[in-house]
Structures are given as C-alpha cells and as structure tokens.
Amino acid sequence: MTNREKYVNEILDIIGNGEVLAVEKNTHKPVACDDLQGCEDCLFYDREHEKCENRKWWLNSEYVDYTVDWSKVAVDTPILVSDNQDFENMERRHFCKYKNGEIYAFETGMTSWTTNVSCSWKYAKLATESDLKGE
C-alpha cells in the first residue's frame, strides 16, 4: 500500500480545503503546510536548496508504519518528552521504561548510568538525528 492509498482521505481534505500538502517529519503523517511551525518540520523540505520537493515520490512510496512499540525501545535511547501533544516546550530525556501504558524517562537528561530516578510523560517520541544535532 502506498502513502497515497493509506492517507487518501487526509490528502483530499487538505487539498480540498485549498491547503498545500506537507508531511510532518516526526510522525510521517500528512498535514496542511500552514499547520507546521516551520519548513524544517516538513519531510519535503530540502534545507540545502531551501525549497520543498519530493511530494510525488512520497505519495507513491510504500507506506511504513512509524508507530513506536515502546515495549521494545532500549533503555537510554534519546527521546523527546512534553506535557502537550504539539511538543511545545519539549525536553530531551533518555528512555527508562514502558509500564502500564506510560512512558518513563530518566530525570533531567540523565541515563541509567547516572540515576535510577524516572518519571512518566504524557507525550514522548523518539529523537531524530536532527534532534540529536540540535537542528
């Protein structure tokens, strides 16, 4: 199944509302371009050439499920956590555990090497390579 087939309804809603199709870089889900905080958050953005490309390639590419199985994430994996779904004021942490449907991260960026104190977060996502580089 291609991305076009998987997201046909979402794509039609975006285009039907006169919006420009974008794909959120971290979730790989289609959104309206104006819904992103910046071009850097779009999978289509080419930083080197400062333009958007590859919509046709993405539409025809095979769909990949990017949902995280938190029960299989390794301890100390870099993650981003937040109190809200939009990841405003996100914090860098290291994954501790997944228990009873909650994601736990070590306190203040520490790892299992330096602490055993952790807390749960409502929203978490795996850090991308650009997150690790501070881009």
N, C-alpha and C positions, 0 to 999 in steps of 0.2 A: 504494500500500500504506500502510495506517495504522500508527501506532506499536503499536496493539493487535495487528495482524496480524504485524508484524515481531517483536515480543517476546512472543508468546503463551506460549511455554514458560517464559520467565523470570518473567513475571507470574503464571502459575499456580503456579510453585514458591514464589514469595514469599507469595502469598495462601494457598496450600495449607499453608504452614508457620505460618499464623496471624499473619504479619507484616503491617505496613502498607506499602503501595506508596509508594515515593519514586522520584525520578529525579535522579541525580547531575548537578549543574548544569554541570560542565565537560565530561562525556562524553555527557550526554543519554541515559544508559542506566539502565534500571530496576534498583533495589536495594531492599533492606529498609530501612525508615526507621532502624532501630537500627544499621545499618551505616555511617551517615553520622556525621561528627564533630559536626555541629550542624545546626540547621534552615536556617541560611544556605547550606548546601551543597546544598540541595534546590531543584529547579526549581519546586516547588509553593509554596514559602514566600513569603508576602506580608509583607515587613518592616513596611510601613506599618500593616497591621491585625494583625500578629503572629499569623497563622494560615496554615494550608495550604489551598490552593484549586487548582482547575483540573485535577484528575485526569481528569475526564471529557473536558475539552477536549483534553488531551494524548493520551489514549487514542484519540480519534477524529481527531486531526490527522494529516496526511500525514507519513510517515517521512522524515527528512532525514539523510543520511549526514554525520556530523560528523568523519569521519576526516580528518586533516590530510595533505595531499600536501606534505611538507616540501621537495620539489624546487621548489615554486612559491612558497615563503614568501620575502618580500622581506628583504634584508639590513637589520638594525637593528630588525626587528619585535620588540616586547616579548614575552618568553616566560618561563615558569616552569620551572626545572630542578630535578632531585632525583636522589639516588642510590637512591631506593626508589620502588616503584610507587604507594605511598599518598601520595606527595608530602609526607611528614613532613620538616621542615627544608628546605622548598623555598627556592630562591634566585631572585631577579629577575635576568634577564640580557637581552641583546639577541641575536637570531639572527644567526649568522655564515654558516654554510653547512650543506649536507647532502651528505655524501660517504661512499660505501661503506656505506650503511645507518646511518650515525651522524650525530647532530645535534650541531653545534658552536655554541657561544655565546662571545661575547667575554668576556674575564676581568673580574671584579669590576664588572659592570654597565656597562662602557664600551661604546662604539659604534665603528663603522668610522671615525668622525671622529677618535677619540682613541687607537686602538690597532689593531694587526694580530695581536695575540696572542689565541688562542682555544683552547678545549679541548672535548672531546666529553663528552656526558652520556648516561647510560643512559635516563633518562626526561625528557621535555620535553612541554610543552603550551603552546598559545597563551594569553597573558594575556587575561583578560576585562576588560570595562570596570570591573567592581567591583574586580578585582585592581589596576588602574591607579589607582583612587581610594583604595586601601588599606583597603577594607571587608572 
